């Protein structure tokens, strides 16, 4: 990947290029940032620049044999490690116990979804119901691969995506990181330092990444995915600087989430059991991806409600219809309730991603909403419901 293909982070690009030009490249770095910030594409661009035969002041050439191989993720001196599903039984050609066995799928994934997240990857290899990891056999293979001299370039580069999945097996890599073979660079790419084992984390130089700006996400959606300008701006707001989430939002059929949320809230506020559970049944029929994206929208919406309650609304983040709805809803829920609601949505997204029962989750959520609205039995019916009828 070329640096110019990586969205945003211009100052960081300059810093990485300068480290190469000044021959001051740290041998073990952690590109650390929130999901969808582009730290994996940046690692790919940096690995390509390190081995480019004619690097420029702002980017690799993109034309030399080294760049051509790096662009296809087949460079023999750029190695990859990532979470995967180990398959140790079955026919010989079906056994996959190391990352090398998953490389064809990985290369295709990088070409199609360079900003993809862990769940995108697991879904891509069609192993949604299993948990990936980086096992001891893969750690041994890393040591083996990096023990050889470079095949054709100046540097051996290991791009290790999501070291959070190393767990205790990662301790096998400590000596390799502390005393690396000559001309070897480690580029770890992660999101959550609390989930990276301390023995590994303490040996890495952290390169921090911030979230992408809304205009950067909108530009990507327009230029790279052909999304109309207005839709791109709306999705950029919902994505919260996460390109992976933005791409998912574009792919999911865009129902009128505002109307859907309004129907749900009306049923909960009216304490109409029939309507509440009819809405639940409609939600259960959605695919998991659409359920998750609806919850992301709800987090965005209730965040704006919370800001309005505290006199700090970012008005341009809501449409006129959303604003009217948010004002009415904010008057019926306490700020503490809204804060708790956002926490619940975040928790339920976590469980949806791990294949929890959608029926149980949405039933619990619906009952919780009804309780937020009705602290006293006398509140069960209120003119508020009629006022909202469409």
Buried (B, 14 or more C-beta within 10 A) or exposed (E): BBBEBBBBBEEBBEEBBEBBEEEEBEBBBBBBBBBBBBBBBBBBBBBBBBBBBEBEEEBBBBEBEBBBBBBEBEBEBBBBBBBBBBBEEEEEEEEBBBBBBBBEBBBEBBEEBBBBBBBBBBBBBEBEEBEBBBBBEBBBBBEEBBEEEBEEBBBBBBBBBBBBBBBEBBBBBBEBBEEBBEBBBBBBBBBEBEBBBEBBBEBBEBBEBEBBEBEBBBBBBBEEEEBEEEBBBBBBBBBBBBBBBBBBBBEBEBEEBBEBBBBBBBBBBBBBEEBBBEBBEEBBEBEBBBBBBBBBBBBBBBBBBBBBBEEEBEEEBBEEEBBEBBEBBBEBBEEEBBBBBBEBBEEBBEEBBEEEEBEEBBBEBBEBBBEBBBEEEEEBEBEBBEEBEE
